[in-house]
Structures are given as C-alpha cells and as structure tokens.
C-alpha cells in the first residue's frame, strides 16, 4: 500500500483546482476564448472531480461552482441548433436532419443539468417552456462574449459577438466580429480556422482581421485587447458598447442595438488620429448573394430566409467586393461572398450599418441616420 497516499491526493486536488481557476474567469469562461475548448475543459474538469470524490477526496464547493458556471456559459451562448459560435479555433459541423438530442451541446448540458440540479440546462435542450431561462440575451464581460436572441425557439434570431481580452493561439485578432442566425438559417458566419500548423499560409489567411465582421486599418491585423463599456437589456431594446485599441492611434468602438428584438443597428467608430484606409468588413453565408455596390447594400438570396446589410448610399464611403471563404470544420471550406465599406476620410470616422434578417425574398425598406456632428 502506498504510504504517501494522502499527500498525493492533496497534491492532485490542489493542481486540479489551481489549473481550473487559472484558466477560467469568475463568470465561467475558459480563457482561450474558443468555445469548443471551453466545453472540453468543462467536461474534463467534471470528470476529474468525479474521480477525486470516488477516491474519497473532498472536492470543495468552489470547484463545482466554477464548473457549473462553465456549463451555464455554454448554455447562454448556444446556437439555435445547440452548437457553438465559431470564434477562434472552433468548428461547427451541423448536419441537417440530426435530432436535437444528438447535437454537440445536448449531451453535456443534459448531464450537467442532472449533476447540478439545474433544470434550465436541460430545458434548453428539451425546450421545456416552464424551465427555460427568463433572459435570452447575455453579456460575459470578463471574456468578451455577448449574445442577443429574441427567444429560445429553434427559429430564434441569434446574434453572437466576440470582443475579448488578450488570449493564446486558439483566439484570432477579430475583436468586434459576430455571427447571425435567424429563422432556422445561418446568414452571417465566421470564417473558421480551416487548418492548424500543417499549412501556415492558409491558417494565416483565415486568422486575418480583414476576413471577419470588423474594422481594419490598411488591411492589417488588429491588436487584441477588448474592453467592455456598456450592456443594457430590457423588453424594448438591448444594447452593447465595446471597444478595442486595434492599432497605434486608432481605437475601434462598436455599439450594437437589438431593436424590437428583430433587427440590428451597428455604429462603428474609428477614434484617434491614425492615417490610412479604414475598412469595415462583412462575410455572408455560403449561397447566392447580391452585392449592390453603388447602393452600399448587400443581401442573400435564399428561398426562405435572408439578411440585408445596409449603409446609407449617401454616406462618405465606397463598397467593394472581397474574397471570402467559410471553413466549418478542419480541412473543409467553401467560397462565399464578402465585401467591405471603405471610408473616404481618415480618423476619426464612423460607419453606421443595419443588419436586418427577414423571411421571404422581399427586401425590407430601411433607413438610419446619425446626428450631424458624426463623421459618417
């Protein structure tokens, strides 16, 4: 019999708790900011705790509370089809026709719901209306992840945005980027990571700031240091303000309004005195897309559900097509339409855009404006 058994168990417990708390925020966000790795860490941490308790080691409540928060985070950011937003090195291999209990997050949430006696975790999987969480929109300020949704139904409007503090190699320089799914269809998606180190050139391409829904200066990659400024959520309007010191002399501030729980108005401000080309980039879902360059607008052309990206045709900007790819899992990708708005002046400057999901093929008539003292 191992005489030092008690000390060894204490060492294992100490390393397990230290490792978990070192790589997660108090909100329960794993600090690589890549949701797939977040779920893996939560699953392994839960298994380690179970093995320790099976070996008669008393695991502290703070350890279990942190893991519970990790599953609550996964629930909060879950996509309508129970997958994850593709920020950083995260894939999303949704298979049409797959039942809800077979989706990526279903098993972990059901298991965690039982272990932590949290009916909301399983209700999101099983769509039990009496146990669904009251909030549908969430702000994780420490990790820089935000989710707007109008309901928990599978045909919800879902908008997830990423603006994180510095992280490791599984994050990307994409602060401010977002994904949009509405009425059962993905409309604006992340570019994906495509590959790891076996193809450095293509990995670098997919990690560019310019191939995400965010702002660039001269097409260069942005610095990552996201800051939370404001979060508001009620039945009338939900709003977010975050910013990133993207380049020397340029701070990118993004404000998002979720209006009437049906469409989005986005204000992007380039604050500072940096000189060069200011571009605001968008990538639409794979499929037929119409770019109306002279009118500063783009829309998808699906039979059932579409999205309109709109900017004032009189604004001080031009619209140009860009190259786009969508990599939904390792080693697989498809071409798709992408474009940018280029401001005609340097910093300080502002872009005002509208993101409007809609059913059918009739493009909605939209308008938005800023006060006269804004450089749009």
N, C-alpha and C positions, 0 to 999 in steps of 0.2 A: 504493500500500500504506500502511496506517495505521501511522505510525511509533511511536505510543504503544500499540501492541497489547499488549505485555507488561504494562504498568502497568494497562491496562483489565481484562485477565484477572485480575490480582491483586485489583483492586477488586471485581469480580464475585464471586470466590471468598470474599473477606472478608465481603461483605454477605450472601452465601448462608449461610455458616457462622454468622455472628453472628445473623442472623434466625432460623435454626433453633434454636440453643441458647437464644435469648432466650424463645422461646415453647413450649419443651418442658422437662419435668423430666428428671432423670437416669434415671428409670425409663422414659422414653419416652412420657410422657403430654402431649398438647397442652393448653395451659393455658386454653383456652376451656371445657374440661370438657364439650364436646358431641361425641359420638363421630363423627358424620358429618363434622364439620370436622376432627377428628383424622385420619381416613382421607384426606381431601382434601389436607391439609398433607403427609402422608407421601408420597402419590403425586407431588405437585408437587416436593417436595424430592428424591425419587429421580430424577425427570426432569431437574431442574437439574443434579444430579451427573453424570448420563449425558452431558448436553450439554457440560458443562465438560470431561469427560475426552475427549469426541470432539474438542474444540478444543485438545487437548494440555495441559490444565491438570491438575496433580496434586492430586487431591482427598484430603484427609487421612483416615486411617482412623477418626478420632473422628467425622467427619461421617457416614460409612457406618454406624458402630456405633450412633449415635443413631437413624438411620432404621430399622435392624434392630430396635432396641428398640421403636420405634413399631409395627411390624408384629407383634412378639411381644405387645404390649399388645392390639392388635386381636384377635389370636387368643385371648388369655386371656379377654376379655370377650365374645366372640362368643356369640350366642344359639344355641339348638339348631338353628335353621334358617339359621345363618350370616348373621344380620343383627346389629343393634347395640341395646343398651339405649337407651331413649328419654329419657335425661336431658338437660335443656336443650333447645336447638333442634335436636332430632334426630327424624327421621321413620322409619317402618318400614313399607314397603309390601310386605308379604309376600303373594305370590299363590299360592293353593292349587294344587297340581299342578305347580308350577315345579320343575324338576330341581335337584339340589344344586349342580352346577357353574354354574348361572345365577343363584344368589343373590348378594346385594350384595357380600359379602366374598370370594366364591370367587375371582374374577379377581385381586384384589390379593394375596391370600395365596398363590395358585399362582405368580404372577410373582415375589413376594418370596422364596418358597421356593427357586426356581431361582437367583436372583441371589445370595442369601446362603448358598447351600448348606445350607439348614435344612429337613430333611425333615419336621419337626414341623408347619411351617406348611402344607404341602400335605397332610399326613396328616389334619389336622382337616377338610379339605375332602373328601378321598377316603376317609376313615375306614379308613386302613391301620393296623390294630391294632398292628403291630410298631413303628410310629414315633410313635404318639400320645404326647403328654406324660404323664409319670407324675403330676404334680399335676393335680387337677381344680379345686381351689379356689385363688383368687389374691387377694392384697392389694396394692394400689398405694397405699402410704401417703402419698406426696407429693401425688398427685392426688385421693386420697379416693375411689377406686373399688374395690369388693370384689365378688367373685363366688364363690358356693358352687354346686357341682354334684356329682352323685354319679357321673357318667360322661361320656364324650364321645359317647354314642349319641344319635341324634335324639330319643329319648323320655326323655332325661335329666330330672332335677329340676334346674332352673336358677333361681337367686335372685341378682339383682344389686342392689347398694346403693350409693348416692351420698352422700358427706359430704365436700365439697371445701373448700379454702381460697377466699378471695375471687377472683372472676373477672370477665369482661366481660359484655356484653349478651346473649351466647348462653347463659349459665347462668341458672338460676332459683333463687329462695330456697326450696329444697326439701331442705336437708340432712337426711339420715336416710331419705329416701324409697327405695323399692325396687320391683322388678318380679319376678313369679314366673311361670314356665312349667313345666309338668310333664306328662310322658307325651304330648307332642305337642300340648298345648293351652295357650294363654295364659289365666291365671286372675286375675292382678292386674297391671294395666298402668299406666304413666304416663299423665297427662292429655294430653300432647303440647302443642305450641306453637300449632297451628292457623293463625295468620296472623302477619305482621310488622306494619309500621307503617301499613298501609292501613286497619286497623280497631283503633285504640288500645284501645277498650273491651274487645273480645273478646281481644285479646292480653293485656291486663292480667288478665282473668278466668283464662286458662289458666296464667298465671305465679304465681297466688296460692299461698302456702304451704298454705292450707287445702284445696287440691284435689290434694294429694299425700299419700303414706303417711307422715305425720309429725305432729309436735305443734305446736299453736299456743296462744298466749295471747290471749284476746279476739278470735280470728279474724284477727289482724293478721299481716302478712308478717314473716318472721323475718330477722334479720341472718345473713349468710353468712360463717362463719369456722371451718370444720370442723377438728377435731383428731383425730388418731389416738391411741388409748390402748393397744389390745391386739389381737393377732392370734394365734390358735392353730389348728393344723390337723394332725390325725392321723386314723387309721382309725376311732377311737372317736367323736370329736366335733370339730367345727370351731366356733370362736367368734370373735366380733368385739366390741370395745368402741370406740365413737367418740362424740364429743360436739360440740355447737355452742352458743356463747353467744348463744342466739336472741333474747333480749330483756333490757333492763336488769333485773337482779335475777333472771334465770332462765337457767340453763344446762340444755340438753337432752342427757342422756346416754342413748345407745341401746346395749343389749347384745343380740346375736343368737347363739343356739346352734342349730347344724345337727345335730340329734340322730339318730343311727343312719343318717345320710345319707338321711333320709326325711321329716322334718318340722322345723318351726322354732318355737322359743320365744323371745319378744322381751320384754325388760324395758325400759320407757321411764321414765326418772326426770326429774322436773322439780325441779332443785336450785336453791335460793335462797329469796328472800322475796317475790317478785313476787306481786301480788294480781290476781285476775280469773279468767275462765273458762279452764280447762285442757281442751283437746280433743285427742283422738288420732283421726286421720282415715284412712279406707280407701276405695279405689275398686276395684270388682271389674270383671272383663271384661264386655264387652257381651254381653247374653243374660239369660235368666231367672235371677233371684236371689231368694232367700228371706231376709228380714230378720226375725229373731225378737227384737224389741226388748226384751221382758221377760226374755229369757234371755241377753242380751248375746252373741248369736252370729249369724253370717250365713254363707250358703253359696250357691254357684252350683248350677244345676240342669241341667247338660248331660247327655246320654245316656251319655257315655263317661268323662269325667274331670271332677273337681270340686275345690273347695277349701272348707275350713271355717275361718272366722276366729272364734276363741273367746276369751271372757273370763269369769272366774268370775261367775256370776249373783249371788253374794253380795258381790261387791266394791263398794267405795264409788264407784260410777259409774252413769250412765244411758247408754242407747244411743238415738241419734236418727238418722233418715234425712236425707240431704243431697242436693243436686243434683249430678249427675255428667255429664261429657262425656268422650269419647275421640276425640282427633284424631290419626289415624295418619299423615296427610300434609297438606301445605299445602292449606288451604281445605276440608278434608273432616273431618267429625266425626259421631259418633253419641251419643245419650243412653245412659247406663248408671247402675246403682245405685251409690250411695255412702252412707257413714254415718260417724258419729263416736261415740266414747266420751267423755263429759264427766265429769270427776272432781268429786266432791261437795265437796272441800276445795281450798284453795289450796296454794301451795308451802310446804314440799317435799311432793311426792307421787309415786306410782309407778303405772304401768299394767303389768300382766302379761297378755300375749296369746299365743295359739298359732295358727300358720298351718300347716294340715295339708292337703296335696294328697292326693287319693285317687282310685282308679279305681272306676267304677260310681256308683251312687246311694245306697248305704247309708252314712249319715253315721257316721263313727267316734265312739266314746265316748272323750272326752279329759278330762284333769284336770291342773292345775298349781297350785302354791302357792308363796308366799314365806315367809320367816321372819316371826315375829310382830312384829318391830320395824320392818317395812316398811309404809309408808302406802299400801296398795293400795285 
